[in-house]
Amino acid sequence: MPNLKPIEEQLRTGAEFTLTEEQYLNQTGSTMPKSNSYIKNRSAVAKLAKRYNYKIVITEVPKVVEYEKLMSFERKGE
């Protein structure tokens, strides 16, 4: 069960806000549910949002890929 207190604090302000999946995980301790329909309509966070007169809108955006270094060991002279 996610800890929704951090999200509830934001909802109480009355301001609109957006959370990435990573931010949701950091704030609630749980991963975002997989089904968009479930998130928007039946999840605990959906019920909380409705209580504060919010609706949840899910937008899927490309995730920026970070680069990592690869260390290759190649034979000299080949």
Order of alpha helices (4+ residues) and beta strands (2+ residues): alpha-alpha-alpha-alpha
